[in-house]
Amino acid sequence: MAKLAFFLAIIGIAYWYWSGPYQKSTETLEADRLQDNAVIMQRCIKEEGRMQAAGGVAGVGDVGSTGVDAERVCAEKNKLYLQDGKWYSNKDR
């Protein structure tokens, strides 16, 4: 009987950990990745804008004067795609 109680306690603790702290930690990792991707895109777009403004020299991918071009080139360069207003990695597809 004591073995059964010990076994059930282990199962209960494992279930509690899996359903609570473990699940929250995976959500945090995804939120951090999305935040990192957004920062990467912001920096890249600013860099493209500065390169365009500095004497008309195009940036990494011969970007035109529009922000849409810079966004497209930066997304390709960093292997990201925009979905629901958030930048996801192509590796996550």
C-alpha positions as CSV (number, residue, x, y, z in Angstrom):
1,M,0.0,0.0,0.0
2,A,2.8,2.4,0.8
3,K,4.4,1.6,-2.6
4,L,1.1,2.6,-4.3
5,A,0.8,5.8,-2.4
6,F,4.5,6.7,-3.3
7,F,3.8,5.9,-6.9
8,L,0.7,8.0,-7.0
9,A,2.5,10.9,-5.3
10,I,5.2,10.8,-8.0
11,I,2.7,10.7,-10.8
12,G,0.8,13.6,-9.2
13,I,3.9,15.7,-8.8
14,A,5.0,15.0,-12.4
15,Y,1.5,16.0,-13.7
16,W,1.5,19.2,-11.7
17,Y,5.0,20.1,-13.0
18,W,4.1,19.3,-16.6
19,S,0.8,21.2,-16.5
20,G,2.0,24.3,-14.7
21,P,5.7,25.4,-14.6
22,Y,6.8,23.4,-17.6
23,Q,4.1,24.7,-19.9
24,K,4.7,28.3,-18.8
25,S,8.4,28.0,-19.6
26,T,7.8,26.9,-23.2
27,E,5.4,29.8,-23.7
28,T,8.0,32.2,-22.4
29,L,10.6,30.8,-24.8
30,E,8.3,31.4,-27.7
31,A,7.5,35.0,-26.6
32,D,11.2,35.7,-26.2
33,R,11.9,34.4,-29.7
34,L,9.1,36.6,-31.2
35,Q,10.5,39.6,-29.3
36,D,14.1,38.9,-30.6
37,N,12.8,38.5,-34.2
38,A,11.0,41.9,-33.9
39,V,14.2,43.6,-32.6
40,I,16.2,42.0,-35.5
41,M,13.7,43.4,-38.0
42,Q,13.7,46.8,-36.5
43,R,17.5,47.1,-36.6
44,C,17.7,45.8,-40.1
45,I,15.0,48.2,-41.4
46,K,16.7,51.2,-39.7
47,E,20.0,50.1,-41.2
48,E,18.5,50.0,-44.6
49,G,17.0,53.4,-44.1
50,R,20.3,54.9,-43.0
51,M,22.1,53.3,-46.0
52,Q,19.5,54.7,-48.4
53,A,19.7,58.2,-46.8
54,A,23.5,58.2,-46.8
55,G,24.1,59.3,-50.4
56,G,21.5,57.1,-52.1
57,V,23.6,54.0,-51.7
58,A,21.3,51.0,-51.4
59,G,21.5,48.6,-48.6
60,V,21.9,44.9,-48.5
61,G,19.5,44.0,-51.3
62,D,19.4,47.1,-53.5
63,V,16.4,48.4,-51.6
64,G,14.4,51.2,-53.0
65,S,13.1,54.2,-51.1
66,T,10.1,52.5,-49.7
67,G,9.9,50.8,-46.3
68,V,8.1,47.8,-47.8
69,D,11.2,47.0,-49.8
70,A,13.4,47.2,-46.8
71,E,11.0,45.0,-44.8
72,R,10.9,42.4,-47.6
73,V,14.7,42.4,-48.0
74,C,15.3,42.2,-44.2
75,A,12.8,39.4,-43.9
76,E,14.6,37.4,-46.6
77,K,18.0,38.2,-45.2
78,N,17.0,37.0,-41.7
79,K,14.8,34.2,-42.8
80,L,11.7,35.6,-41.1
81,Y,8.0,35.9,-42.2
82,L,5.2,38.1,-41.0
83,Q,2.1,36.5,-39.6
84,D,-0.6,38.2,-37.5
85,G,1.7,41.1,-36.9
86,K,4.5,39.0,-35.5
87,W,7.8,37.9,-37.0
88,Y,8.3,34.1,-37.1
89,S,11.4,32.2,-38.2
90,N,11.1,30.1,-41.3
91,K,12.6,27.2,-39.2
92,D,9.3,27.1,-37.2
93,R,7.2,26.3,-40.2
